[in-house]
Amino acid sequence: MAKLKLAQRVRIIRGNVCFYATVREIRAGVGDFEQFNSAVRAALDDIVRHNIVGVADTYNGIALQLNLA
């Protein structure tokens, strides 16, 4: 998996909140805060870089879990 399709759905979990977004939406920004958007992008980059289907870690001080749907 060298590259994800822009239509690929991703499940994003932060605390008690869970929602789905496409790679295209993530690249454009899924939240109102740049810190959250950059954390989600960093997590997605880790998924692509390590060729895995999910990740749970802290990015930019924000605990996130991302999974390919």
C-alpha positions as CSV (number, residue, x, y, z in Angstrom):
1,M,0.0,0.0,0.0
2,A,2.3,2.8,-1.2
3,K,-0.5,5.3,-1.5
4,L,-4.2,5.5,-0.4
5,K,-7.0,6.4,-2.7
6,L,-8.6,9.7,-2.0
7,A,-12.0,8.0,-1.5
8,Q,-10.6,5.5,1.1
9,R,-12.6,5.8,4.3
10,V,-10.9,6.2,7.6
11,R,-12.4,5.9,11.1
12,I,-11.1,8.6,13.5
13,I,-11.4,8.1,17.2
14,R,-10.6,10.8,19.8
15,G,-11.8,10.2,23.3
16,N,-15.5,9.5,23.2
17,V,-15.9,10.8,19.6
18,C,-15.8,8.5,16.6
19,F,-16.4,9.6,13.0
20,Y,-15.6,8.5,9.5
21,A,-13.8,10.7,6.9
22,T,-12.2,10.1,3.5
23,V,-8.5,10.7,2.8
24,R,-9.6,13.6,0.7
25,E,-11.5,15.1,3.6
26,I,-8.6,14.5,6.0
27,R,-6.2,16.3,3.6
28,A,-8.6,19.3,3.4
29,G,-9.1,19.3,7.2
30,V,-11.7,17.6,9.3
31,G,-11.8,19.9,12.3
32,D,-11.9,23.5,13.3
33,F,-8.5,23.5,14.9
34,E,-5.2,23.2,13.0
35,Q,-3.6,21.3,15.8
36,F,-6.3,18.5,15.5
37,N,-6.0,18.5,11.7
38,S,-2.2,18.2,11.7
39,A,-2.5,15.4,14.3
40,V,-4.9,13.4,12.1
41,R,-2.7,14.0,9.0
42,A,0.4,12.8,10.9
43,A,-1.5,9.6,12.0
44,L,-2.6,9.0,8.4
45,D,1.0,9.5,7.2
46,D,2.1,6.9,9.7
47,I,-0.4,4.4,8.4
48,V,0.9,4.9,4.8
49,R,4.6,5.0,5.8
50,H,4.4,1.8,7.9
51,N,2.0,0.0,5.6
52,I,-0.5,-0.8,8.4
53,V,-4.3,-0.6,8.7
54,G,-4.5,1.3,12.0
55,V,-2.6,3.3,14.5
56,A,-3.2,4.5,18.1
57,D,-0.8,7.1,19.4
58,T,-0.3,10.7,20.5
59,Y,0.3,13.2,17.8
60,N,0.9,16.9,18.5
61,G,-0.3,16.3,22.1
62,I,-3.6,14.7,20.9
63,A,-4.4,11.1,21.6
64,L,-5.9,9.6,18.4
65,Q,-6.8,6.2,16.9
66,L,-7.2,5.9,13.1
67,N,-8.2,2.8,11.2
68,L,-8.8,2.1,7.6
69,A,-12.5,1.3,7.0
